[in-house]
Amino acid sequence: MEVAALTRLMQLQGIRRVRVISGDAAWCLEQAQRWQQQLAGEWIWVSDEAPQGASITCTPAAARNLLGREFQHAVFDAHRGFHAEAFAALAGTLRAGGWLQLIVPPWQHWPERPDSDSLRWSEQPAAIPTPHFIHHLQRSLSCHECLLHRQDSPWPQPAWPSRPAWHCQAPQQQQAILSQLLALPPAVAVLTAPRGRGKSALAGMLAQQRRCIITAPAKVATDVLTSFAGEAFQFMAPDALLAAEAVTADWLIVDEAAAIPAPLLAQLVSRFPHVLLVTTVQGYEGTGRGFMLKFCASLPHVHYFTLDEPLRWARHDPLEALLNSSLLFSEPLPLVARADWQCVPLDRHDWQRQPALMISLYQLLTSAHYRTSPLDLRRMMDAPGMHFIALHHQHQVAGALWLVEEGGLDAELATQIWAGRRRPRGNLVAQSLAAHGDSPQAATLRSLRISRIAVEASLRQQGLGSCLLDAARQAANGIDFLSVSFGFTPALWCFWQQNGFELVRIGSHLEASSGCYTAMALLPLTPCAVEMTQRASQRLRRDWSLLRAEINIELEMTTVNEPEFSEADWREAAGFAFALRPFEVSLPALTRLLAQSSMPLPALRARITQRRSVNDIVAALGLAGAKGAIRAWRQETASALYQCDTARAEEWQRRLEALQ
């Protein structure tokens, strides 16, 4: 069947398909352009280098901006690299009867070709091949009614099943749920749906009939909701909504609620009699179901609604089936209650050896962590240094642990990281302890960072998380310590503390993703790591009386009262004065330096003693903005050190300037 007739049939059936074009870049481009000339309708090219004459183009990195837009056909250029989130976002924009042309390298050599997308997630200096993901993708492309046109072989004739004509049932489902929402007493309603089901449209319909305030992580992502709400659309950003003294409305609508930090969301929910939380359960940005179930478990009077009828394409659409298969968007199967779960260590090669087990492990992580996304899937499949532990029976996974190798850097590089002059890719906790925690040794030791830990919701509070950590300890051959970075809450810290972790650092700024301060904790496994952890913990306890004014958390900590300017303070203050150590990191040492200095030091005293804002200090002292304030603080710190001990200050300045 010729392409135009096939496309008309797809329109009648309400489906979309993928055409894979595999070969040399120039040949693939020619084939894609031929189809574009034959098929009417709006085309979009997603490519880092779209061809001349393409009317609508978008780079993979900007594909998030396609949210809320619609196109008839698309070309996705993956010849250099496969940006999984961009592919999923693009697929969500295509209407029934649409083709997504996927340009890829020669089929046989594709798994061994370096993939430029790996530069985003592999923490390697150059692009690497990604054979596990590409083999998995090739299997999916071969199973979901895709046309495969290869430069090196004849084009096969498709033999696809017949389908009935499409009759969209989504509006009826929307209206039924809208009627139930309008009849609800004061309560929290949770509306979940995969992409393309019309959940934002339904929220807009509610706004037309009730006085609603609408909030979301970003206003730019509310275009669909805006179009359905019309003149009734009234938006306030989450922080502005909380800062407002008096806001009256019948309903609060929170679009993409799973992307708002839980502490912020809890405050928002408490302020309105009716709340509608809307979130996606499948998509390129991760999943929201596990997060919303966990968040809503503590709320009274919660009503759950689900939209599952597609709005812009038919059920069993081949393109959606391909996405669910290739990016593992489908939900895990319910677990059967058991008492004989076993922990088994795994690595990225198990995607080939035990694919069903690895898929179950990934699905558990996506259900428990709302920000787990296709980028994480690509990292888990092919990035070096990834390790996993599954608590499972056969292919049923009750618990999952994802660990990432860190450290092993040479001492010179670790010192430059401490001085603020280098920040190579990767090594999140190891580098942070060197750069912010005065522990350059952390970057030289070998460690495993816990990236994710998850237990199936129905099996929590039974010690399974601790079992996973015990298994990690036993499997950590040649590793000096385990580390974890987490958004601090008393409950989370209690879990890590009960499992032997020692708190060594707390960040001074709230993280946008969690609404919490970032905490880092270590579990030392070797004598040198025990000594380093004790030093880092001692430093935190010593500084805590000064840090707690900046960090608003509930934390009981035995503080160490050492007010004198110590050798460790000399090192910290010198790193700030003569290198590029951050001001917030050096604040406790600088506070003790000020206490024993008789010099005026107006910029430092204004910030530390008088607690004046940077803008205030800049205006009062005539400095050149925030950078001018930093320069003044460094210069004054150097002056105070020279007054304290000239010879020692000269030695530190010489040593640190030699690192440049």
N, C-alpha and C positions, 0 to 999 in steps of 0.2 A: 504494500500500500504506500502511495507517495506521501510525503511528509505533510502536505496541506490537508489531505483527506484524513490522515491519522490524527492530526491536530483537531480537526472538527469533531471527530469521534470522541477524543479525550474531553473536549468541551461539553459534549452531550453527557458523557459519563461522570463529569465533575472531577476529573483526576489530573495529576501532573506527573511528568516523568523526567528522567535524567538521560541525557545522551553523553556518553563518555567518548572523548576524542583523544587517542593515545598515539604519540609519535613525536617527531621533531617539532620544535616550537613553530617554525614557519609553516609547516604542513598543517598543524593543528589550527593555527590562526586562519589559514585559508578555508579550511572546512567549516569552522564556526561562522565565518563571514558569509559563506554561501547560504547557509540556513537562515541567517538573519535577513538576507535579501529575499528569501522565498516566503517567510512567515510574517504576516502583518501583526501589528501590535507594538506596544512600547517595550524596548529592550534596555537592559542595564548590563554594563560590563563591570565586574569586580576584579580588578587586576592592579598590580603595582605599575604596570605600563600598558594602559589600554590603547588600542590601535587608533590611529587618526580616523576621524569621521564618526566615532562612537558618540552618540548624542548624550547619553547619561552614563557617567562613570563614577566609580567609588573605589578607593583602596581598601584592602582587607582590614587594615587597622581602623578605618572609619566606618565599618559596616554597622556598628551600633546605631549610627545616624539614620539607618534605613527603617528603624522601628516606626510602625504606623503607616508606612508607604506601601503602595501596591504596584506591581508590574506584571506584564503578560509573560515575558520571556527574559532569560538572563544567561550570561556567560560568566563562569567562574574559572579564572586562570590559576591553576595549581601546578603549573609546570616547574616553578622554582621551589614552591613549598605549599603545604596544605594548612591553611588557617581555619581550624575546625569551627571556631565560634562564628567567623564570618560566613562560612558555608551554611551553617544553621540559620543565621540571621537572614541571609539572602533567600533561603528556601521559604522562610515564613512570609515573604513579600509576594510570592507568585500566586496568581489566581488559577482557577480551574482551567484546564486546556493549555497550561503553560509548560514550556520546556526549560530545563536548566542544563545548559551545555557545560560540561566539566572537562577542561583541558588538562591533561596529565602527561608525564614523560612516557617514553616507550614502555609498554606494559611489563615485559620481562625484566627490564633493568630498573624499574621504578623503586623496588624495595631497597636497592643498594645505592641509590642516588642520594647525595647530601640534600637535606630538606632545609631550606632557609628559615622556615618557621621555627626550627629547633633553637634558633638564637634567642627566642623569647623565653624558653622554658628549660633548656638543657644545662645552663650555666657553663657551657663550653665556649672557648674562644672562637671557634669556627663551626659552621654548619656540619651536622652529623647525619648519616643515614638513619632512617627510622623504620627498620624492617618489620617490627612487630605490628605497628599501627597500619602500615601500608598493606601488609598481607591481610590483616583483618578487614581493611577497607575494600580491598579487591574481592574478598569473599562476599561482602555485603553487596557490592556493585553487581556481582554475578547472580544475585538471588532475588532482585526486586524490580523486575521488568525494566531494566536499563538497556538502552541501545549501546553496544560497545563497538566503536569504529576504530580499528587499529591500522596503522600505516603498514604494518608488516604481515597482515593477513586479510583474507576476504571478509566482507561485512556479512554477518549472519542475518538470516531472515527471522524476525521475531515471531514467536508462537505464544501469544498471550491469551489468557482466559477471557471469555466474553463477559461483559458487565451490563447491568441494567442502566437505564437512564437515571440521572441524579435528580432527586427531589429533596432539597435542603430542609431539614427539620429543626435547625438551630433557632430560628425566631420563636417557634412554639416553646422550646425549652427555656429560652430567655424569659418569655412572658410568664411562664409558670413559676419560675423562681422569683421574678419581680413581684408577683402577687403575694408570694409568701413573705418576702421582705417587708412589703408595705403593711402587712398584718401583724408583724412581730411586736411583742411588748419590748420595753427597754432591755437590750441584750447586745452581745457581740455576735455578729454574723461573719463567717469565714467562707469566702468564695474562692475555690481553687479550680484551675483548668490548665490544660496544655495550651500552647500558643495557637491562635487561629480559631478560638471558640467563642469570642465575643464577650469576654468578661469585662473589659473596659467599657464596651458599648453598654452593657447591662448597668454598670455603675453610673454611666452618664444618664441613662433612662431614669434611674432612681433620683438623681440630682434634679431632674426636671419636675419631679412630683413632690419632693420634700426639700426643706431648707437644709442644704448640705455645705459643709466645708470639705474641700478636697485637698489632700496632701499626698506627697510622693517623694522618693529620693531625689528626683530631678523633674522639674516642670516640663522639660523638653520631651519627656517620655509619656506625657498625658494627652497627646494630640487626638487620639481616638476618643478618649473620654470627653475631651473638650467639644468635639464635633457633635456628640450625642447630647451633652448637657446644654449646649447652646448658651443663651444668655444667663442661664442659671449657674454657669460655671464660676465658682469662687475658690481660688487656690491660695493656700498659704504653705510656705515651706515648714517642715517639722520644727526647726528651731525657732522660727518666728511665731509659730502657733503656740509653743510653750511659753515664749516670752510675753505674749499678749496677755493683758490683765483680764479682759472680758471679751470672750467670743461666744456668741450664742448661735446655735444651730440645732436642728432636729437630729441630724446625722453627721458623723465624721466618716468620710470615705478615705481609706488609705490604699492607694494603688501601689502595686509591687511591695506589699508590706514586709515580706521576708528580707528585703534588702535594707530595712531600717533597723539600727541596733536595738536589741531587745529592751534595754533600760529606757531608751527614748520612746519606744513603742508602748511600753507599760504606762508611762506618764500620759501619753496621748489618749490611750483607751480610757483612762480613769476620768477624763474631763467631759465626756459626752454620754448622754443616755443611750443612744443608738450608735453603733460603730460597725462599719463594713470593712473588713480586711480582705483585700483582693491580692492574690499572688499567683505566679506561674509555677506549675509543678514540673514542667519540662522546658528546656530551652538552652540557648547558648551561654547564658549567664549562670547556670546552675539550677538547682531545684529548691522549691520552697516547702514541700510537704512536711518533711521531718522537722524543720524549724518551726513551722506554724503549729504542728501538733504539740511540740514541746512547749512552745510559748503559751498556747491556749490551755494547756492542761491545768494551769493554776487559776484560770479565770472562771468566775461563775456564769451560768446562763450563756453558754456558747452554742450556736447553731451552725452546722456545717452544710455547705451547698457545693455542688460540683457541676460544671458545664463540660460535657464530653462530646457533644455533637458539633462537628466542624462547621464553620460558617462560610468559608471560602473554597472548600473542596469537599469531596465525598469521604465517607468512612472508607478505610482500607486504601487510602490514596498511596500509590507507589512511592512518591517522593517522601511522604511522611514516614512510611514504613522503612525506607532506606535510612533516614535520619535516626529513627529509633534503634535500628540495628547497628549502624556504624558508629554512632556516638553514645550508645547504651542509654538511651533516654527511657526505655521501658522500666516499669516498676519491678522490684524483686518480688518473688513469690512469697506468700505467707509461710512462716516457719512452723514446723511441727515441734511441739514441746519435747525436749529430750533432757537426759541427765549425763550423756556421754560425749559432750563436746570435746574436741581435741585441738590443741594449738600446733600449728605447723608453720615453719618459716618458709618464705617464698621470695623470689626476686623477679625482675622483669622478664627473664627467659621463661617463666611459667606461663606467660601469655601464649606461648607456643605449646608448652608441655601439658598445661592444665587450664585451657581457656575458660571452661565453664566455671571453675572455682574462682579464677581471677575476675570474671564478669560479676559473679555474686558479691565478691569483696568490694568491687567498685560501686555496685548498686547500693550496698549498705552505706558506704561513705557518702554517696549523693543524697540518700534519704536522711542522713543525720546531720550533714553539714551543708547549709543552703548555698554556700559559695563554691562548693565543689563543681567544677565545670569541665567542658571538653579540653581545655588547656591542661587541667590536671590529668585527664585521661591520657593525653599525649605524653606528659612527663612520666606518668606511671609506666607506660608501655616501653619507652625507649631512652629515657635519660639515664646516664650512668649513675651509680651510687644509690639506687632506689632499693629498699628492702621492705618486706611486708610480713605480717604474721596474721594468719586467719584462724579464728576459733570456729571450727566447723565440724559437721558430720556429713560425709560424702560431699555434695556440692552446696549444701545449705550452710550459710555463713551467719553465725550469731554475733561475732565480734571481729573487728578489723583494726589493725595497727599499721601505719605507714611511717617508715623511718627513712631519713636521708643522711647519707654520709657527709660529714663536715670535718674541717681541720686538716692537719698534716701539712700546713704551710711552713716555709722555712722561717727561721728566727728573724732575719732581716726584714722580710716582707711583713711579718707580724708586728715588728716595731714601727714600721712605716704606717701600718693601719692604726696602731695606738696613737701615733703622732697626728693622724688625720690627713696624711699626705697620699695614701693609697686606699682604694676601696674596690678590690676586684669582685667579680661576680660570685654569687653564691655564699655559702657559709654564714647563714643568717645569724644564728646565735653565737657561733664562734667568733665572727667578726664583731658583733655587737659587744661582746664581753671585752674584746680588745679595744675597740674604738670608744666605748662608753663606760666600760666597767673597770678600766685599769688592769686588765688581765690579758696581756698579749700572749701569754702561754696558752690560753684557750684556743688560739688559732693554730698553734703548733701541735697540740695533742690531737689524737684521732677520736672523733665522737660520732654519735648518731643522734640526730634531732628528730623528735617525734612531731611529724607534720600533721597527722590526723589520728584520732582514736575514736572508735564508735562501737557501741553495743546496740543491738536491735531493741527498739523501744520497749517491747513487752518483757524483755529479759533484764532490764536495768535493776540496779540496787541488789544484785545477787553476787557481787564480787568478780564478775567476768572481766571487767576492765583491769582489775589487779592481776588476774590470770594472764592477760595479754602482756602486761608489763613484766611479770615474772619470766615469761617466755622470752621477751626481748633481752632481759638480763642474761639468761642462760645462753642465748644465741650470739651474744656480743663478744666474740673472740677477737682479741687484739684491740679492743675499743677501750679508751680511757674513761669516758663518761657518756651517759645519756643526757639529753637536754630537751627542754620544752619551752616554747614561747606561747603565752595564752593571754586572753583578755581577763584581767583579774576580777574575780568575784570571790567572796568568802567560801562558797560551796566548792568552786573549782580548786581553790588553793588547798582546801581541806583534803580533797581527793589526792592531789599530788603529794602533799605532806605525809599523808598516811602511807604512801607508797615509797617513802624514803627520800623524796626530792628536797633539796635545800634552796630556798629563795635567795637569789644573788643580785637581782636587778629589778627595778620598777621604773618604767618610763614616766616622764613628767607631763606628757600630753595625752589627752583622750584620743583613741583611735577612731576614725570615722567608721570603719567597718564593724566594730564591735560596741562602740560607745563606752569602752572600758580603757583603763590604763594597761599597757603591755607589761606583763611580768615574765621574768625568765627564771627557771629553776633547773638545778643540776642534780643528777644522781651519779656520784663518782664511783668508779669501778676499780681504779688502780691507785697506789699510794700517792703518785704525783698529782692525780686528779683530786684526791681527798685533800691534799695540802692546798691546792689552788682554790677549791670550793670553800674551804675554811677561811682563806684570806678574803675571798669575794664576799662571803656572808658577813664576816667581821666588818668589812668596809661599809656594807649596807646598814648594819646595826649601828655603827658609829655615826653614819650620816643621817639616819632616819629622823632624828629630832629636828634636823634642819630641812629635810625633804618633805616632811608631812604637811608643812604649810602650803606646799605647792601641789600635793597629791592627796586628793580627797577620797580615801578608801578606809574601810573598816579592817584594820590589821593590827593584831596584837603582836608586838615584837619587843624582845628584851634589848634595850638600847645599851650602848657602851659609851660611857661618859669620858671622853678623852679630848678636852678642849684645846690642848696645846697643838702648835703647828708642827706636825710630825714629819718624818722622812718621806712617808707616802704622800703627805701634802706637798712637800717640796717637789716631788716628781710630777704630781698633778698640776700644780701651779706653773711649773716650768713648761710643761707640755702646752698649757694655755698661752703663756707669754711668748714662748719662742718657737712654737709649732702651731698646729691648727686644731687643738683639742676644743670641743664645743663648750660654750659658756655654761649651759645647764649642767653638763657633766662635772665641770670643775667648781660649781657653785659652793659645795660644802668646804672644799679646801680654800677657796678664795674668802669665804666668810671667816675662817679661822686665821687667815693671813691678815685680814683687816683688823681683827680683834687684837693682834699683837703689834700692829704697825702704828707709828706716830705720824705718818705722812698724811697730807690732806686727802689725796686720791678722790677727787670730787665725783668723777663718773662712776667709780666702783661703789662708793658709799651711797650715792643717790639710788643706785639699783638694788644693792644688797641690804644696806642698813635702813634706808628710808623707803624702800620698796616702791620707788616711782617707776612709771611706765617708760618704755624706750622712747616713745614720742616726746614725753615730758623732758627727758634728759637731753634729747637731741635739740629741742627748742631752747632749753635753759643754758646749755653750754655751747650752742652754735655749731653743732657737729653736722657732718654730711650724711644725714640719714642713719638707718640702722647699721650699715657697714661702718660708718664713722664712729658709732658708739662701740662696736666690737673692737675697732682699732684702738680707741681710747682706753677700753678696759684692758686690752693686751699690754699697751704701753705702761699703764699705771701698775699692772701686776709685775712687769719687768722691773720698774723702778722700786717697788716694795721689796722684791727679792734681792736686788742689788744692795739696798739699805740693810737688809737682814744679814746677808753674808755675801760680800762681793766676790770672793774667790769661788764659792760654790755656784753663784749665779753665772759667772763667766764660764765655768766648766759646763753647766747645763746648756747654756746658749751655744757653746761651741759644738757639743755633741748633737744637739737637735738640728742645728743649721747644716751639719754634715749629712743629714738624712735627705736633703733636698736633691 
